[in-house]
């Protein structure tokens, strides 16, 4: 099928000559080159046109995706998001000539493997091979034929070859064209078992760059370098010590991030960190690490116990109040305070950290965290974060309660809380919200949701005046029926 799924096309007349509104003319004299003049109808203002172009173009595109240019057997397709064809005349260095252009944006060539044999399918995992590219082809009398653009593809071949303690899991081939050169990657991913320790490396190998410029191979410059692994993982299973972690590098984003979770006897240690080598505002870096430890509860008195401690520190990072409100509404503060399974949940934790602590040049955050329980019925997680310059004090916390016991809970209450005390702006805000997760066997569930409570101008008045609590709601729900809402509002 040719040119299917097209939802927008247009024919365009274009010109960027110096002046076409005053009329143009071609002046031909014996023994001289032809000249193109502007302002023909104004004899006193006639002048040669030194540069410019005019012509007609056809543009085809699909606003919400790609359209199919060509579809063959086995799922092989050629698609693009936009194609533009231009033809016309132009003046280059005072000389008129014709030109033609063909530009393709968002191109994608897919080789389907639906009819491939078992050997090819096992190597590629049955996934189609895709090549993404942008292509530009142009011709003019002065410059001849020119091809521009860039593209590439990556192919991962499943190997699963075991040699002694090492298992070669896959081989990756990557080919990119762009920036005046070609990049070729040949890398491998493997696992190695060393007693109670299993280590893994992802995409370690060789990287070759071929630049189309004068160099060590005549008209081109060729380099061959070692490619460090994109990620390194480790797992430990040594009796009282078990766990694992990983470090990953994203070269396109300029980001390193990693996670670690170890169980050492009765102590669970977790850590998560991210380093960005680029800032949104320009050159620079940002850094954030969160470390926590959970252990056998320590009695504090009056039924309270200390179940864990932790802390965070960030360089060129700040606290985003809007991001904090989003996380409170979605109940995601657990991913920042004392997260569960940091290795498997690393992508979600990274996203939440970027939401709450965005890179901000010249800002620093740090603070302690604690996990506290009471009477084996209630446990809470609390973090106290200080941001400089400011200072700005942010308190984040979660509270979980279950009655009569956690294992046989009839009523469960979960609450996420965030408060910001902004000293420079003399403002305090408090937000709380939580939608609990309850099993179907429970008789009822309780959700407490409160809007923001704000104490403005605390530095300009004697004492703090309560301004407003937008909304509070208590919801009781029977699993067999619809929620019953009891709402109340407080205004001050």
Secondary structure, DSSP 8 states (H G I E B T S, - for coil): --SBS--EEEEEEEE-SS-STT-EEEE--TTS--EEEE-TT-GGG-EE--SEEEEEEEEEE-TTS-EEEEE-GGG-EEEESEEEEEEEEEEETTEEEEEEEEEEEEEEEEE--TT--HHHHHHHTT--EEEEEEEEEEEETTTEEEEEEEEEEEEEEEEEEEETTEEEEEEEEEEEEETTEEEEEEEEEEEEEETTEEEEEEEEEEEEEEESSSBTBBTBEEEEEEE--SEEEEEEEETTEEEEEEEEEETTTTEEEEEEEEEETTEEEEEEEEEEEEETTEEEEEEEEEEEEEEEEEEEETTEEEEEEEEEEEEEE---HHHHHHHHHHT-GGGTSS-S-TTTTHHHHHHHHHHHS-EEEEEEEEEEEEEEEETTTEEEEEEEEEEETTTEEEEEEEEEEEES-STT-SEEEEEEEEEEEETTTTEEEEEEE------TT-SEEEEEEEEEEEEE-TTTSSS----EEEEEEEEEEETTS--EEEEEEEE-
